[in-house]
Amino acid sequence: MAFTPLDRNGIAARCAQDIPEGWLVNLGIGIPTLVADFVPPDREVIFHAENGVIGVGPAPATDAVNPFLINASTTHVTLRTGGSYVHHADSFAIARGGHLDLCVLGAFEVAENGDIANWARSADEPVKQVGGAMDLAIGAQRLWVVMEHTTKDSEPRLRRRCTYPLTAKGVVKRVYTNLAVLDVTPDGFVVRDMIPGMTLEALQARTEAKLA
């Protein structure tokens, strides 16, 4: 059966679908920043940016950009009603202190034991530094990853062990890809959901780690 992988917006929307009412959530750079665009307006999810914004809203319309209101990846954002700005040190105290219900990060690789690798190992890759990802990965109560299932060269990103330098060990709880949603359990990756037309056999063929 044929299948059509999700695009970047589709991955973000699928992740946003599962964020419960009332959670305080940090979004990493890349695909994660799109998640705020897909949370229904009537669902109160408080988005935190580590540069000191609490209550980040969806991306602004092109004719309504506030040039001084950005997130940690310098992307223009909006501020939801009740939002606020805090000192950078206070913002990182939130990130490091276990106050975030969830952090959503992008990644190069995730291992079956929950290890995450999301910073570059060579000069020609887009992210040259780890940024605040190490703080967020170990400081949030739970970590979800959004990323494409394979590389542009069709190499698997869900691995038995990461080949990239680790950002943090054993912290990932769930992965959203353009093909599936997978939980990280003591027994490895467990498939929760797949896109229409995808089969477990086809998904396994694109994944190094064993799937259940």
Secondary structure, 3 states (H helix, E strand, C coil): CCCCCCCHHHHHHHHHHCCCCCCEEEECCCHHHHHHHHCCCCCCCEEEECCCEEEECCCCCCCCCCCCCECCCCCECCEEEEEEECCHHHHHHHHHCCCCCEEEECCCEEECCCCEECCCCCCCCCCCCCCCHHHHHHHCCCEEEECCCECCCCCECEECCCCCCCCECCCEEEEECCCEEEEEECCEEEEEEECCCCCHHHHHHCCCCCEC
